[in-house]
Amino acid sequence: LLKQAIDLYAELFGEEPEVKAIHAGLECGILKGKKPELDILSFGPTIRGAHSPTERLHIETVTPFWRFLRELLARM
């Protein structure tokens, strides 16, 4: 799944995605602990100050996220 997502991102946006483990991946870790056979990936639009009164969504990242999600699901 990760390779498929990386390849698709590069195809759609002309650059390699940034791949890293961050706090936002916490739920993936919990699911993987319960079902180790799952292939799990977490991604989304850019959010700053998550879970705080200053949480902000970068609106310009929503359309590319939605385009990527739709195409990834269509190819599965």
SESETOR-553622 format. One record per atom (N, C-alpha, C): residue number from 0; residue in one letter; atom name; x, y, z. Coordinates in steps of 0.1 Angstrom, whole numbers, m for minus. Atoms other than C-alpha are relative to their C-alpha. Layout:
# SESETOR-553622
{i:NUM&aa:A&at:CA&x:X&y:Y&z:Z}
...
This chain:
# SESETOR-553622
{i:0&aa:L&at:N&x:8&y:m12&z:0}
{i:0&aa:L&at:CA&x:0&y:0&z:0}
{i:0&aa:L&at:C&x:9&y:13&z:0}
{i:1&aa:L&at:N&x:m9&y:m12&z:m1}
{i:1&aa:L&at:CA&x:28&y:24&z:9}
{i:1&aa:L&at:C&x:6&y:3&z:m14}
{i:2&aa:K&at:N&x:m6&y:m2&z:13}
{i:2&aa:K&at:CA&x:46&y:19&z:m24}
{i:2&aa:K&at:C&x:m10&y:5&z:m10}
{i:3&aa:Q&at:N&x:11&y:m5&z:9}
{i:3&aa:Q&at:CA&x:13&y:23&z:m43}
{i:3&aa:Q&at:C&x:m3&y:14&z:2}
{i:4&aa:A&at:N&x:3&y:m14&z:m3}
{i:4&aa:A&at:CA&x:6&y:55&z:m25}
{i:4&aa:A&at:C&x:12&y:10&z:m4}
{i:5&aa:I&at:N&x:m12&y:m9&z:4}
{i:5&aa:I&at:CA&x:42&y:69&z:m31}
{i:5&aa:I&at:C&x:0&y:2&z:m15}
{i:6&aa:D&at:N&x:0&y:0&z:15}
{i:6&aa:D&at:CA&x:40&y:60&z:m68}
{i:6&aa:D&at:C&x:m11&y:9&z:m5}
{i:7&aa:L&at:N&x:11&y:m8&z:5}
{i:7&aa:L&at:CA&x:6&y:76&z:m72}
{i:7&aa:L&at:C&x:2&y:15&z:3}
{i:8&aa:Y&at:N&x:m3&y:m14&z:m4}
{i:8&aa:Y&at:CA&x:16&y:108&z:m53}
{i:8&aa:Y&at:C&x:10&y:6&z:m10}
{i:9&aa:A&at:N&x:m10&y:m5&z:9}
{i:9&aa:A&at:CA&x:46&y:112&z:m75}
{i:9&aa:A&at:C&x:m6&y:2&z:m14}
{i:10&aa:E&at:N&x:7&y:m1&z:13}
{i:10&aa:E&at:CA&x:25&y:106&z:m106}
{i:10&aa:E&at:C&x:m9&y:12&z:0}
{i:11&aa:L&at:N&x:10&y:m11&z:0}
{i:11&aa:L&at:CA&x:m2&y:132&z:m96}
{i:11&aa:L&at:C&x:7&y:13&z:2}
{i:12&aa:F&at:N&x:m5&y:m13&z:m4}
{i:12&aa:F&at:CA&x:20&y:159&z:m81}
{i:12&aa:F&at:C&x:15&y:3&z:m4}
{i:13&aa:G&at:N&x:m13&y:m2&z:6}
{i:13&aa:G&at:CA&x:54&y:154&z:m98}
{i:13&aa:G&at:C&x:12&y:1&z:10}
{i:14&aa:E&at:N&x:m11&y:0&z:m11}
{i:14&aa:E&at:CA&x:74&y:149&z:m65}
{i:14&aa:E&at:C&x:m3&y:m11&z:9}
{i:15&aa:E&at:N&x:1&y:10&z:m10}
{i:15&aa:E&at:CA&x:80&y:123&z:m39}
{i:15&aa:E&at:C&x:m7&y:5&z:12}
{i:16&aa:P&at:N&x:6&y:m4&z:m12}
{i:16&aa:P&at:CA&x:58&y:125&z:m8}
{i:16&aa:P&at:C&x:10&y:m1&z:12}
{i:17&aa:E&at:N&x:m8&y:1&z:m12}
{i:17&aa:E&at:CA&x:73&y:131&z:26}
{i:17&aa:E&at:C&x:m6&y:m12&z:8}
{i:18&aa:V&at:N&x:5&y:12&z:m7}
{i:18&aa:V&at:CA&x:70&y:97&z:44}
{i:18&aa:V&at:C&x:7&y:0&z:14}
{i:19&aa:K&at:N&x:m6&y:0&z:m14}
{i:19&aa:K&at:CA&x:75&y:97&z:82}
{i:19&aa:K&at:C&x:m10&y:m5&z:10}
{i:20&aa:A&at:N&x:8&y:4&z:m11}
{i:20&aa:A&at:CA&x:61&y:84&z:114}
{i:20&aa:A&at:C&x:m2&y:12&z:10}
{i:21&aa:I&at:N&x:3&y:m11&z:m9}
{i:21&aa:I&at:CA&x:44&y:111&z:135}
{i:21&aa:I&at:C&x:m11&y:m3&z:9}
{i:22&aa:H&at:N&x:11&y:2&z:m9}
{i:22&aa:H&at:CA&x:19&y:114&z:163}
{i:22&aa:H&at:C&x:m13&y:m3&z:m6}
{i:23&aa:A&at:N&x:12&y:2&z:7}
{i:23&aa:A&at:CA&x:m9&y:115&z:138}
{i:23&aa:A&at:C&x:m2&y:m14&z:m4}
{i:24&aa:G&at:N&x:1&y:14&z:4}
{i:24&aa:G&at:CA&x:m1&y:79&z:130}
{i:24&aa:G&at:C&x:m4&y:m9&z:12}
{i:25&aa:L&at:N&x:3&y:8&z:m12}
{i:25&aa:L&at:CA&x:m11&y:68&z:165}
{i:25&aa:L&at:C&x:m11&y:m11&z:m2}
{i:26&aa:E&at:N&x:11&y:9&z:3}
{i:26&aa:E&at:CA&x:m43&y:52&z:154}
{i:26&aa:E&at:C&x:4&y:m12&z:m8}
{i:27&aa:C&at:N&x:m5&y:11&z:8}
{i:27&aa:C&at:CA&x:m25&y:32&z:128}
{i:27&aa:C&at:C&x:8&y:m10&z:8}
{i:28&aa:G&at:N&x:m8&y:9&z:m8}
{i:28&aa:G&at:CA&x:m2&y:18&z:154}
{i:28&aa:G&at:C&x:m9&y:m9&z:9}
{i:29&aa:I&at:N&x:9&y:8&z:m8}
{i:29&aa:I&at:CA&x:m31&y:7&z:176}
{i:29&aa:I&at:C&x:m7&y:m11&z:m8}
{i:30&aa:L&at:N&x:6&y:10&z:8}
{i:30&aa:L&at:CA&x:m49&y:m10&z:147}
{i:30&aa:L&at:C&x:10&y:m11&z:m4}
{i:31&aa:K&at:N&x:m10&y:10&z:4}
{i:31&aa:K&at:CA&x:m17&y:m27&z:136}
{i:31&aa:K&at:C&x:4&y:m10&z:11}
{i:32&aa:G&at:N&x:m2&y:9&z:m11}
{i:32&aa:G&at:CA&x:m12&y:m40&z:171}
{i:32&aa:G&at:C&x:m10&y:m11&z:2}
{i:33&aa:K&at:N&x:11&y:10&z:m1}
{i:33&aa:K&at:CA&x:m46&y:m57&z:170}
{i:33&aa:K&at:C&x:m1&y:m9&z:m12}
{i:34&aa:K&at:N&x:1&y:7&z:12}
{i:34&aa:K&at:CA&x:m44&y:m68&z:134}
{i:34&aa:K&at:C&x:13&y:1&z:m8}
{i:35&aa:P&at:N&x:m13&y:m2&z:6}
{i:35&aa:P&at:CA&x:m7&y:m72&z:124}
{i:35&aa:P&at:C&x:0&y:m2&z:m15}
{i:36&aa:E&at:N&x:0&y:2&z:14}
{i:36&aa:E&at:CA&x:m16&y:m84&z:89}
{i:36&aa:E&at:C&x:m5&y:12&z:m9}
{i:37&aa:L&at:N&x:5&y:m11&z:8}
{i:37&aa:L&at:CA&x:m32&y:m51&z:79}
{i:37&aa:L&at:C&x:11&y:8&z:m6}
{i:38&aa:D&at:N&x:m9&y:m9&z:7}
{i:38&aa:D&at:CA&x:m14&y:m28&z:55}
{i:38&aa:D&at:C&x:m6&y:14&z:3}
{i:39&aa:I&at:N&x:6&y:m13&z:m4}
{i:39&aa:I&at:CA&x:m20&y:7&z:70}
{i:39&aa:I&at:C&x:8&y:12&z:m4}
{i:40&aa:L&at:N&x:m6&y:m13&z:5}
{i:40&aa:L&at:CA&x:m14&y:42&z:58}
{i:40&aa:L&at:C&x:m8&y:11&z:5}
{i:41&aa:S&at:N&x:7&y:m11&z:m5}
{i:41&aa:S&at:CA&x:m23&y:75&z:73}
{i:41&aa:S&at:C&x:4&y:13&z:m8}
{i:42&aa:F&at:N&x:m4&y:m12&z:8}
{i:42&aa:F&at:CA&x:m24&y:108&z:53}
{i:42&aa:F&at:C&x:m12&y:9&z:1}
{i:43&aa:G&at:N&x:11&y:m9&z:0}
{i:43&aa:G&at:CA&x:m45&y:139&z:51}
{i:43&aa:G&at:C&x:5&y:14&z:m3}
{i:44&aa:P&at:N&x:m4&y:m14&z:2}
{i:44&aa:P&at:CA&x:m45&y:177&z:45}
{i:44&aa:P&at:C&x:9&y:5&z:12}
{i:45&aa:T&at:N&x:m9&y:m5&z:m11}
{i:45&aa:T&at:CA&x:m21&y:198&z:65}
{i:45&aa:T&at:C&x:m8&y:7&z:11}
{i:46&aa:I&at:N&x:6&y:m6&z:m12}
{i:46&aa:I&at:CA&x:m32&y:207&z:100}
{i:46&aa:I&at:C&x:11&y:5&z:9}
{i:47&aa:R&at:N&x:m10&y:m6&z:m9}
{i:47&aa:R&at:CA&x:m13&y:229&z:124}
{i:47&aa:R&at:C&x:m7&y:2&z:14}
{i:48&aa:G&at:N&x:5&y:m3&z:m14}
{i:48&aa:G&at:CA&x:m18&y:231&z:162}
{i:48&aa:G&at:C&x:m12&y:m10&z:3}
{i:49&aa:A&at:N&x:11&y:10&z:m2}
{i:49&aa:A&at:CA&x:m40&y:199&z:162}
{i:49&aa:A&at:C&x:m3&y:m1&z:15}
{i:50&aa:H&at:N&x:6&y:2&z:m14}
{i:50&aa:H&at:CA&x:m62&y:194&z:193}
{i:50&aa:H&at:C&x:3&y:11&z:9}
{i:51&aa:S&at:N&x:m2&y:m12&z:m8}
{i:51&aa:S&at:CA&x:m56&y:229&z:205}
{i:51&aa:S&at:C&x:m10&y:11&z:m4}
{i:52&aa:P&at:N&x:9&y:m11&z:4}
{i:52&aa:P&at:CA&x:m76&y:262&z:205}
{i:52&aa:P&at:C&x:5&y:7&z:m13}
{i:53&aa:T&at:N&x:m6&y:m6&z:12}
{i:53&aa:T&at:CA&x:m52&y:273&z:177}
{i:53&aa:T&at:C&x:0&y:m9&z:m12}
{i:54&aa:E&at:N&x:0&y:10&z:11}
{i:54&aa:E&at:CA&x:m59&y:243&z:154}
{i:54&aa:E&at:C&x:m4&y:7&z:m13}
{i:55&aa:R&at:N&x:3&y:m6&z:13}
{i:55&aa:R&at:CA&x:m59&y:254&z:118}
{i:55&aa:R&at:C&x:2&y:m11&z:m12}
{i:56&aa:L&at:N&x:m1&y:9&z:12}
{i:56&aa:L&at:CA&x:m65&y:235&z:85}
{i:56&aa:L&at:C&x:5&y:9&z:m11}
{i:57&aa:H&at:N&x:m5&y:m7&z:11}
{i:57&aa:H&at:CA&x:m45&y:247&z:55}
{i:57&aa:H&at:C&x:m9&y:m3&z:m12}
{i:58&aa:I&at:N&x:11&y:3&z:10}
{i:58&aa:I&at:CA&x:m74&y:250&z:30}
{i:58&aa:I&at:C&x:6&y:m4&z:m13}
{i:59&aa:E&at:N&x:m6&y:3&z:14}
{i:59&aa:E&at:CA&x:m51&y:248&z:m1}
{i:59&aa:E&at:C&x:4&y:m14&z:0}
{i:60&aa:T&at:N&x:m4&y:14&z:1}
{i:60&aa:T&at:CA&x:m41&y:213&z:9}
{i:60&aa:T&at:C&x:m12&y:m10&z:m1}
{i:61&aa:V&at:N&x:12&y:9&z:1}
{i:61&aa:V&at:CA&x:m77&y:199&z:9}
{i:61&aa:V&at:C&x:m2&y:m6&z:m14}
{i:62&aa:T&at:N&x:2&y:5&z:13}
{i:62&aa:T&at:CA&x:m81&y:196&z:m28}
{i:62&aa:T&at:C&x:10&y:m10&z:m5}
{i:63&aa:P&at:N&x:m9&y:10&z:4}
{i:63&aa:P&at:CA&x:m49&y:178&z:m35}
{i:63&aa:P&at:C&x:m2&y:m13&z:8}
{i:64&aa:F&at:N&x:2&y:12&z:m9}
{i:64&aa:F&at:CA&x:m56&y:154&z:m5}
{i:64&aa:F&at:C&x:m12&y:m7&z:m6}
{i:65&aa:W&at:N&x:12&y:6&z:5}
{i:65&aa:W&at:CA&x:m91&y:147&z:m19}
{i:65&aa:W&at:C&x:2&y:m7&z:m14}
{i:66&aa:R&at:N&x:m4&y:6&z:13}
{i:66&aa:R&at:CA&x:m77&y:141&z:m54}
{i:66&aa:R&at:C&x:8&y:m13&z:2}
{i:67&aa:F&at:N&x:m9&y:12&z:m3}
{i:67&aa:F&at:CA&x:m51&y:117&z:m41}
{i:67&aa:F&at:C&x:m8&y:m11&z:6}
{i:68&aa:L&at:N&x:8&y:10&z:m6}
{i:68&aa:L&at:CA&x:m76&y:98&z:m19}
{i:68&aa:L&at:C&x:m9&y:m7&z:m10}
{i:69&aa:R&at:N&x:9&y:5&z:10}
{i:69&aa:R&at:CA&x:m101&y:94&z:m47}
{i:69&aa:R&at:C&x:7&y:m9&z:m10}
{i:70&aa:E&at:N&x:m7&y:8&z:9}
{i:70&aa:E&at:CA&x:m75&y:81&z:m71}
{i:70&aa:E&at:C&x:6&y:m13&z:6}
{i:71&aa:L&at:N&x:m5&y:11&z:m7}
{i:71&aa:L&at:CA&x:m59&y:58&z:m46}
{i:71&aa:L&at:C&x:m11&y:m11&z:2}
{i:72&aa:L&at:N&x:11&y:9&z:m2}
{i:72&aa:L&at:CA&x:m93&y:42&z:m38}
{i:72&aa:L&at:C&x:m4&y:m6&z:m14}
{i:73&aa:A&at:N&x:4&y:5&z:13}
{i:73&aa:A&at:CA&x:m101&y:39&z:m75}
{i:73&aa:A&at:C&x:9&y:m10&z:m5}
{i:74&aa:R&at:N&x:m9&y:9&z:5}
{i:74&aa:R&at:CA&x:m70&y:20&z:m82}
{i:74&aa:R&at:C&x:2&y:m13&z:9}
{i:75&aa:M&at:N&x:m1&y:11&z:m9}
{i:75&aa:M&at:CA&x:m75&y:m5&z:m53}
{i:75&aa:M&at:C&x:m8&y:m12&z:m5}
